[in-house]
């Protein structure tokens, strides 16, 4: 959100950093659209499901990825990349490790930089957003609405969320989603302990508010999604495929040496 694939001051820097750490590595930093400007705009306004379809096609046509690859997603790109794995992973080269940093895997219910969860103004504004988030035209025209998850009305969320409720198998179970996700070697999730952008922060580890309120947060293993294993996460956990990592900073703030030691060496040098 608000970033692009290739700018030299953000993901472009990260791409150069990894290329220096792994000489000869091939990195496809996906551009959603025909220019850097389109890529940034599409992060706000291109229908999330169309973005995933677009990305699936771009990866499928890249001959350098056909023998397999690792996938790294940042912030909202995390859940979009997971959707790519689930929806079209069987049509691509083997996906070895899915690594997400600051992703919103159970969606969000809150406003960036809005302070304490119980602040009255924050709650009022998010209720206003909640009023319109599930309208069809909003789902199709505002990316962030597609992963807005209202814990106060789970019925409406599951019925009208056109992206996050679908990829989390919260309606009918899509077996392809389960099979494709379980086929990867590891699903690595990085949570930022002082994240001021994402509410609740636990969504970065697939946790979320307990249904019916917006105060108590459940860890992944206490959620219905895990207990009923609708997405295969419980089976993956038992197989040692789920990896939970954390960093003490704000959203997407991490030390390069930490990344080398904890992510690059164990999961990208294989």
Short mmCIF file of the C-alpha atoms (twelve columns), coordinates in Angstrom:
data_MODEL
# 
_entry.id   MODEL 
# 
loop_
_atom_site.group_PDB 
_atom_site.id 
_atom_site.type_symbol 
_atom_site.label_atom_id 
_atom_site.label_alt_id 
_atom_site.label_comp_id 
_atom_site.label_asym_id 
_atom_site.label_seq_id 
_atom_site.Cartn_x 
_atom_site.Cartn_y 
_atom_site.Cartn_z 
_atom_site.pdbx_PDB_model_num 
ATOM 1   C CA . UNK A 1   0.000   0.000   0.000   1 
ATOM 2   C CA . UNK A 2   1.600   3.237   -1.191  1 
ATOM 3   C CA . UNK A 3   4.740   1.457   -2.417  1 
ATOM 4   C CA . UNK A 4   5.922   0.021   -5.716  1 
ATOM 5   C CA . UNK A 5   7.895   -2.932  -6.962  1 
ATOM 6   C CA . UNK A 6   11.030  -1.151  -8.018  1 
ATOM 7   C CA . UNK A 7   11.652  2.281   -6.533  1 
ATOM 8   C CA . UNK A 8   15.303  2.672   -5.460  1 
ATOM 9   C CA . UNK A 9   14.359  3.856   -1.953  1 
ATOM 10  C CA . UNK A 10  12.114  0.936   -0.929  1 
ATOM 11  C CA . UNK A 11  11.674  -2.488  -2.514  1 
ATOM 12  C CA . UNK A 12  14.350  -1.668  -5.057  1 
ATOM 13  C CA . UNK A 13  16.818  -1.354  -2.190  1 
ATOM 14  C CA . UNK A 14  15.696  -4.683  -0.765  1 
ATOM 15  C CA . UNK A 15  16.094  -6.370  -4.162  1 
ATOM 16  C CA . UNK A 16  19.657  -5.046  -4.485  1 
ATOM 17  C CA . UNK A 17  20.427  -6.153  -0.935  1 
ATOM 18  C CA . UNK A 18  19.338  -9.765  -1.547  1 
ATOM 19  C CA . UNK A 19  21.164  -9.887  -4.882  1 
ATOM 20  C CA . UNK A 20  24.389  -8.908  -3.116  1 
ATOM 21  C CA . UNK A 21  23.865  -11.557 -0.450  1 
ATOM 22  C CA . UNK A 22  23.111  -14.320 -2.964  1 
ATOM 23  C CA . UNK A 23  25.265  -13.704 -6.063  1 
ATOM 24  C CA . UNK A 24  23.559  -14.858 -9.241  1 
ATOM 25  C CA . UNK A 25  20.094  -15.065 -7.689  1 
ATOM 26  C CA . UNK A 26  17.158  -14.147 -9.927  1 
ATOM 27  C CA . UNK A 27  14.507  -11.894 -8.397  1 
ATOM 28  C CA . UNK A 28  11.228  -10.943 -10.049 1 
ATOM 29  C CA . UNK A 29  9.822   -8.001  -8.081  1 
ATOM 30  C CA . UNK A 30  6.272   -8.031  -9.400  1 
ATOM 31  C CA . UNK A 31  4.949   -4.863  -11.001 1 
ATOM 32  C CA . UNK A 32  1.160   -4.800  -11.000 1 
ATOM 33  C CA . UNK A 33  0.520   -2.647  -14.062 1 
ATOM 34  C CA . UNK A 34  2.587   -1.141  -16.853 1 
ATOM 35  C CA . UNK A 35  4.540   1.440   -14.876 1 
ATOM 36  C CA . UNK A 36  5.741   2.290   -11.397 1 
ATOM 37  C CA . UNK A 37  2.944   4.849   -11.096 1 
ATOM 38  C CA . UNK A 38  0.292   2.264   -12.065 1 
ATOM 39  C CA . UNK A 39  1.819   -0.192  -9.630  1 
ATOM 40  C CA . UNK A 40  1.418   2.271   -6.757  1 
ATOM 41  C CA . UNK A 41  -2.119  3.242   -7.740  1 
ATOM 42  C CA . UNK A 42  -3.166  -0.388  -8.127  1 
ATOM 43  C CA . UNK A 43  -2.144  -1.011  -4.528  1 
ATOM 44  C CA . UNK A 44  -5.131  1.137   -3.576  1 
ATOM 45  C CA . UNK A 45  -7.640  0.791   -6.380  1 
ATOM 46  C CA . UNK A 46  -7.180  -2.408  -8.441  1 
ATOM 47  C CA . UNK A 47  -9.591  -5.145  -7.370  1 
ATOM 48  C CA . UNK A 48  -7.634  -7.559  -5.173  1 
ATOM 49  C CA . UNK A 49  -8.780  -10.661 -7.032  1 
ATOM 50  C CA . UNK A 50  -7.724  -9.102  -10.348 1 
ATOM 51  C CA . UNK A 51  -4.317  -8.331  -8.845  1 
ATOM 52  C CA . UNK A 52  -3.867  -11.973 -7.903  1 
ATOM 53  C CA . UNK A 53  -4.922  -13.134 -11.373 1 
ATOM 54  C CA . UNK A 54  -2.475  -10.665 -12.915 1 
ATOM 55  C CA . UNK A 55  0.356   -11.850 -10.671 1 
ATOM 56  C CA . UNK A 56  -0.386  -15.513 -11.408 1 
ATOM 57  C CA . UNK A 57  -0.084  -14.820 -15.126 1 
ATOM 58  C CA . UNK A 58  3.165   -12.857 -14.718 1 
ATOM 59  C CA . UNK A 59  4.788   -15.607 -12.656 1 
ATOM 60  C CA . UNK A 60  3.563   -18.367 -14.979 1 
ATOM 61  C CA . UNK A 61  5.102   -16.688 -18.026 1 
ATOM 62  C CA . UNK A 62  8.506   -16.178 -16.383 1 
ATOM 63  C CA . UNK A 63  10.751  -19.058 -17.592 1 
ATOM 64  C CA . UNK A 64  13.292  -18.425 -14.828 1 
ATOM 65  C CA . UNK A 65  10.748  -19.391 -12.174 1 
ATOM 66  C CA . UNK A 66  9.559   -22.657 -13.704 1 
ATOM 67  C CA . UNK A 67  11.958  -24.842 -11.742 1 
ATOM 68  C CA . UNK A 68  10.768  -23.440 -8.434  1 
ATOM 69  C CA . UNK A 69  11.152  -20.337 -6.317  1 
ATOM 70  C CA . UNK A 70  10.782  -18.750 -2.889  1 
ATOM 71  C CA . UNK A 71  8.087   -16.091 -2.420  1 
ATOM 72  C CA . UNK A 72  8.416   -13.008 -0.193  1 
ATOM 73  C CA . UNK A 73  5.520   -10.654 0.517   1 
ATOM 74  C CA . UNK A 74  5.532   -7.328  2.345   1 
ATOM 75  C CA . UNK A 75  2.525   -5.920  4.242   1 
ATOM 76  C CA . UNK A 76  -0.677  -6.323  2.157   1 
ATOM 77  C CA . UNK A 77  1.443   -8.066  -0.482  1 
ATOM 78  C CA . UNK A 78  1.697   -10.908 2.041   1 
ATOM 79  C CA . UNK A 79  -1.924  -11.997 1.782   1 
ATOM 80  C CA . UNK A 80  -1.983  -11.346 -1.974  1 
ATOM 81  C CA . UNK A 81  1.068   -13.572 -2.430  1 
ATOM 82  C CA . UNK A 82  -0.507  -16.253 -0.249  1 
ATOM 83  C CA . UNK A 83  -3.568  -16.043 -2.495  1 
ATOM 84  C CA . UNK A 84  -1.277  -16.621 -5.464  1 
ATOM 85  C CA . UNK A 85  0.096   -19.762 -3.799  1 
ATOM 86  C CA . UNK A 86  -3.392  -21.044 -2.982  1 
ATOM 87  C CA . UNK A 87  -5.137  -20.198 -6.226  1 
ATOM 88  C CA . UNK A 88  -2.529  -20.964 -8.868  1 
ATOM 89  C CA . UNK A 89  0.398   -22.644 -7.111  1 
ATOM 90  C CA . UNK A 90  -0.369  -25.926 -8.894  1 
ATOM 91  C CA . UNK A 91  0.159   -24.176 -12.247 1 
ATOM 92  C CA . UNK A 92  3.558   -22.739 -11.324 1 
ATOM 93  C CA . UNK A 93  6.997   -24.084 -10.549 1 
ATOM 94  C CA . UNK A 94  7.325   -25.590 -7.059  1 
ATOM 95  C CA . UNK A 95  6.952   -22.877 -4.405  1 
ATOM 96  C CA . UNK A 96  9.431   -23.742 -1.680  1 
ATOM 97  C CA . UNK A 97  8.991   -21.156 1.065   1 
ATOM 98  C CA . UNK A 98  6.342   -18.460 1.530   1 
ATOM 99  C CA . UNK A 99  7.740   -15.623 3.650   1 
ATOM 100 C CA . UNK A 100 5.483   -12.796 4.802   1 
ATOM 101 C CA . UNK A 101 6.519   -9.654  6.663   1 
ATOM 102 C CA . UNK A 102 3.801   -7.637  8.391   1 
ATOM 103 C CA . UNK A 103 1.004   -9.395  6.503   1 
ATOM 104 C CA . UNK A 104 -2.667  -9.110  7.382   1 
ATOM 105 C CA . UNK A 105 -3.623  -12.771 7.088   1 
ATOM 106 C CA . UNK A 106 -6.882  -12.504 9.028   1 
ATOM 107 C CA . UNK A 107 -7.567  -9.019  7.728   1 
ATOM 108 C CA . UNK A 108 -7.653  -5.798  9.755   1 
ATOM 109 C CA . UNK A 109 -10.095 -3.955  11.957  1 
ATOM 110 C CA . UNK A 110 -8.584  -0.592  12.755  1 
ATOM 111 C CA . UNK A 111 -6.870  2.486   11.374  1 
ATOM 112 C CA . UNK A 112 -3.142  3.063   10.792  1 
ATOM 113 C CA . UNK A 113 -1.395  5.178   13.429  1 
ATOM 114 C CA . UNK A 114 -4.625  5.616   15.378  1 
ATOM 115 C CA . UNK A 115 -3.194  4.982   18.816  1 
ATOM 116 C CA . UNK A 116 -4.748  2.779   21.450  1 
ATOM 117 C CA . UNK A 117 -7.291  0.250   20.188  1 
ATOM 118 C CA . UNK A 118 -10.030 1.625   22.424  1 
ATOM 119 C CA . UNK A 119 -9.645  5.304   21.471  1 
ATOM 120 C CA . UNK A 120 -13.176 6.645   20.928  1 
ATOM 121 C CA . UNK A 121 -12.392 8.467   17.671  1 
ATOM 122 C CA . UNK A 122 -10.679 5.406   16.174  1 
ATOM 123 C CA . UNK A 123 -13.638 3.259   17.024  1 
ATOM 124 C CA . UNK A 124 -16.094 5.776   15.526  1 
ATOM 125 C CA . UNK A 125 -14.186 6.080   12.224  1 
ATOM 126 C CA . UNK A 126 -13.686 2.366   11.812  1 
ATOM 127 C CA . UNK A 127 -17.402 1.869   12.416  1 
ATOM 128 C CA . UNK A 128 -18.037 4.310   9.562   1 
ATOM 129 C CA . UNK A 129 -15.703 2.318   7.338   1 
ATOM 130 C CA . UNK A 130 -17.365 -0.862  8.471   1 
ATOM 131 C CA . UNK A 131 -20.721 0.536   7.358   1 
ATOM 132 C CA . UNK A 132 -19.578 0.671   3.720   1 
ATOM 133 C CA . UNK A 133 -16.722 -1.821  3.501   1 
ATOM 134 C CA . UNK A 134 -18.862 -4.749  2.325   1 
ATOM 135 C CA . UNK A 135 -20.781 -2.896  -0.388  1 
ATOM 136 C CA . UNK A 136 -19.960 -4.565  -3.690  1 
ATOM 137 C CA . UNK A 137 -18.686 -1.397  -5.371  1 
ATOM 138 C CA . UNK A 138 -16.410 -0.639  -2.406  1 
ATOM 139 C CA . UNK A 139 -14.987 -4.178  -2.420  1 
ATOM 140 C CA . UNK A 140 -14.184 -3.793  -6.110  1 
ATOM 141 C CA . UNK A 141 -12.762 -0.274  -5.993  1 
ATOM 142 C CA . UNK A 142 -10.848 -0.022  -2.700  1 
ATOM 143 C CA . UNK A 143 -8.215  -2.667  -2.051  1 
ATOM 144 C CA . UNK A 144 -8.139  -2.239  1.721   1 
ATOM 145 C CA . UNK A 145 -11.876 -2.952  1.971   1 
ATOM 146 C CA . UNK A 146 -11.225 -6.474  0.666   1 
ATOM 147 C CA . UNK A 147 -9.353  -7.396  3.836   1 
ATOM 148 C CA . UNK A 148 -11.511 -5.414  6.277   1 
ATOM 149 C CA . UNK A 149 -12.640 -7.989  8.856   1 
ATOM 150 C CA . UNK A 150 -15.400 -6.926  11.226  1 
ATOM 151 C CA . UNK A 151 -15.337 -9.165  14.316  1 
ATOM 152 C CA . UNK A 152 -18.622 -7.628  15.506  1 
ATOM 153 C CA . UNK A 153 -20.502 -9.049  12.515  1 
ATOM 154 C CA . UNK A 154 -18.822 -12.224 11.318  1 
ATOM 155 C CA . UNK A 155 -21.904 -13.256 9.322   1 
ATOM 156 C CA . UNK A 156 -21.781 -10.171 7.076   1 
ATOM 157 C CA . UNK A 157 -18.005 -10.399 6.794   1 
ATOM 158 C CA . UNK A 158 -18.059 -14.020 5.658   1 
ATOM 159 C CA . UNK A 159 -20.889 -13.394 3.214   1 
ATOM 160 C CA . UNK A 160 -19.651 -10.218 1.516   1 
ATOM 161 C CA . UNK A 161 -15.866 -10.115 1.872   1 
ATOM 162 C CA . UNK A 162 -14.729 -10.853 -1.669  1 
ATOM 163 C CA . UNK A 163 -11.090 -11.564 -0.902  1 
ATOM 164 C CA . UNK A 164 -9.876  -12.324 2.617   1 
ATOM 165 C CA . UNK A 165 -12.868 -14.456 3.640   1 
ATOM 166 C CA . UNK A 166 -12.453 -16.421 0.424   1 
ATOM 167 C CA . UNK A 167 -8.734  -17.133 0.653   1 
ATOM 168 C CA . UNK A 168 -9.182  -18.107 4.306   1 
ATOM 169 C CA . UNK A 169 -11.807 -20.686 3.310   1 
ATOM 170 C CA . UNK A 170 -14.432 -19.146 5.568   1 
ATOM 171 C CA . UNK A 171 -17.295 -20.137 3.285   1 
ATOM 172 C CA . UNK A 172 -17.156 -23.363 1.298   1 
ATOM 173 C CA . UNK A 173 -13.794 -25.074 1.628   1 
ATOM 174 C CA . UNK A 174 -11.774 -24.881 -1.570  1 
ATOM 175 C CA . UNK A 175 -9.649  -28.018 -1.531  1 
ATOM 176 C CA . UNK A 176 -7.219  -26.562 -4.075  1 
ATOM 177 C CA . UNK A 177 -6.377  -23.771 -1.625  1 
ATOM 178 C CA . UNK A 178 -5.560  -26.313 1.058   1 
ATOM 179 C CA . UNK A 179 -3.546  -28.609 -1.209  1 
ATOM 180 C CA . UNK A 180 -1.481  -25.799 -2.689  1 
ATOM 181 C CA . UNK A 181 -0.678  -24.188 0.651   1 
ATOM 182 C CA . UNK A 182 0.269   -27.496 2.266   1 
ATOM 183 C CA . UNK A 183 2.620   -28.252 -0.641  1 
ATOM 184 C CA . UNK A 184 5.149   -25.563 0.329   1 
ATOM 185 C CA . UNK A 185 8.116   -26.329 2.572   1 
ATOM 186 C CA . UNK A 186 7.586   -23.511 5.079   1 
ATOM 187 C CA . UNK A 187 5.152   -20.683 5.710   1 
ATOM 188 C CA . UNK A 188 7.189   -18.035 7.543   1 
ATOM 189 C CA . UNK A 189 5.276   -15.177 9.214   1 
ATOM 190 C CA . UNK A 190 7.043   -12.122 10.668  1 
ATOM 191 C CA . UNK A 191 5.154   -9.969  13.197  1 
ATOM 192 C CA . UNK A 192 6.281   -6.484  14.230  1 
ATOM 193 C CA . UNK A 193 5.691   -6.117  17.953  1 
ATOM 194 C CA . UNK A 194 5.283   -2.327  17.881  1 
ATOM 195 C CA . UNK A 195 3.412   -2.148  14.595  1 
ATOM 196 C CA . UNK A 196 1.360   1.056   14.414  1 
ATOM 197 C CA . UNK A 197 -0.059  0.321   10.949  1 
ATOM 198 C CA . UNK A 198 -1.820  -3.001  11.475  1 
ATOM 199 C CA . UNK A 199 -4.672  -3.732  13.914  1 
ATOM 200 C CA . UNK A 200 -4.590  -6.172  15.448  1 
ATOM 201 C CA . UNK A 201 -0.876  -6.929  15.156  1 
ATOM 202 C CA . UNK A 202 -1.606  -10.610 15.775  1 
ATOM 203 C CA . UNK A 203 -3.087  -10.874 12.271  1 
ATOM 204 C CA . UNK A 204 0.544   -10.953 11.104  1 
ATOM 205 C CA . UNK A 205 0.718   -14.369 12.823  1 
ATOM 206 C CA . UNK A 206 -2.784  -15.313 11.628  1 
ATOM 207 C CA . UNK A 207 -4.435  -14.350 14.907  1 
ATOM 208 C CA . UNK A 208 -7.456  -12.064 15.248  1 
ATOM 209 C CA . UNK A 209 -10.094 -10.645 17.569  1 
ATOM 210 C CA . UNK A 210 -12.392 -13.193 19.144  1 
ATOM 211 C CA . UNK A 211 -15.782 -13.031 17.384  1 
ATOM 212 C CA . UNK A 212 -18.313 -10.574 18.755  1 
ATOM 213 C CA . UNK A 213 -15.954 -7.946  20.195  1 
ATOM 214 C CA . UNK A 214 -12.786 -6.015  19.365  1 
ATOM 215 C CA . UNK A 215 -10.738 -6.251  22.555  1 
ATOM 216 C CA . UNK A 216 -9.662  -9.842  23.159  1 
ATOM 217 C CA . UNK A 217 -7.309  -11.250 20.543  1 
ATOM 218 C CA . UNK A 218 -6.978  -14.963 19.827  1 
ATOM 219 C CA . UNK A 219 -3.751  -16.544 18.699  1 
ATOM 220 C CA . UNK A 220 -3.933  -18.673 15.566  1 
ATOM 221 C CA . UNK A 221 -4.184  -21.959 17.454  1 
ATOM 222 C CA . UNK A 222 -7.293  -20.748 19.312  1 
ATOM 223 C CA . UNK A 223 -9.180  -19.636 16.201  1 
ATOM 224 C CA . UNK A 224 -11.947 -21.580 14.506  1 
ATOM 225 C CA . UNK A 225 -9.943  -21.448 11.291  1 
ATOM 226 C CA . UNK A 226 -7.167  -23.477 12.938  1 
ATOM 227 C CA . UNK A 227 -9.300  -25.770 15.106  1 
ATOM 228 C CA . UNK A 228 -11.450 -26.868 12.155  1 
ATOM 229 C CA . UNK A 229 -8.364  -26.796 9.895   1 
ATOM 230 C CA . UNK A 230 -10.244 -25.178 7.048   1 
ATOM 231 C CA . UNK A 231 -7.025  -24.025 5.398   1 
ATOM 232 C CA . UNK A 232 -4.638  -26.816 6.371   1 
ATOM 233 C CA . UNK A 233 -2.753  -24.667 8.878   1 
ATOM 234 C CA . UNK A 234 -3.186  -27.127 11.731  1 
ATOM 235 C CA . UNK A 235 -1.737  -29.921 9.627   1 
ATOM 236 C CA . UNK A 236 1.113   -27.666 8.512   1 
ATOM 237 C CA . UNK A 237 1.798   -26.702 12.123  1 
ATOM 238 C CA . UNK A 238 2.047   -30.339 13.179  1 
ATOM 239 C CA . UNK A 239 4.406   -30.969 10.272  1 
ATOM 240 C CA . UNK A 240 6.675   -28.114 11.396  1 
ATOM 241 C CA . UNK A 241 5.878   -25.982 8.356   1 
ATOM 242 C CA . UNK A 242 4.629   -22.902 10.205  1 
ATOM 243 C CA . UNK A 243 7.329   -20.510 11.408  1 
ATOM 244 C CA . UNK A 244 6.508   -17.556 13.671  1 
ATOM 245 C CA . UNK A 245 9.132   -14.816 13.870  1 
ATOM 246 C CA . UNK A 246 8.984   -11.354 15.416  1 
ATOM 247 C CA . UNK A 247 10.807  -8.045  15.376  1 
ATOM 248 C CA . UNK A 248 10.541  -5.354  18.066  1 
ATOM 249 C CA . UNK A 249 10.060  -2.381  15.726  1 
ATOM 250 C CA . UNK A 250 7.265   -0.679  13.810  1 
ATOM 251 C CA . UNK A 251 5.774   -1.851  10.523  1 
ATOM 252 C CA . UNK A 252 8.401   -3.425  8.220   1 
ATOM 253 C CA . UNK A 253 11.287  -2.162  10.357  1 
ATOM 254 C CA . UNK A 254 13.941  -4.840  10.573  1 
ATOM 255 C CA . UNK A 255 17.690  -5.113  10.812  1 
ATOM 256 C CA . UNK A 256 19.505  -6.403  7.733   1 
ATOM 257 C CA . UNK A 257 21.726  -8.728  9.740   1 
ATOM 258 C CA . UNK A 258 18.632  -10.193 11.393  1 
ATOM 259 C CA . UNK A 259 17.178  -10.850 7.949   1 
ATOM 260 C CA . UNK A 260 20.401  -12.557 6.821   1 
ATOM 261 C CA . UNK A 261 20.649  -14.764 9.903   1 
ATOM 262 C CA . UNK A 262 16.985  -15.607 10.491  1 
ATOM 263 C CA . UNK A 263 15.419  -15.642 7.038   1 
ATOM 264 C CA . UNK A 264 17.962  -15.599 4.242   1 
ATOM 265 C CA . UNK A 265 20.279  -18.343 5.466   1 
ATOM 266 C CA . UNK A 266 17.601  -20.832 6.633   1 
ATOM 267 C CA . UNK A 267 15.033  -20.303 3.865   1 
ATOM 268 C CA . UNK A 268 16.552  -18.628 0.802   1 
ATOM 269 C CA . UNK A 269 19.852  -20.470 0.539   1 
ATOM 270 C CA . UNK A 270 18.325  -23.822 -0.333  1 
# 
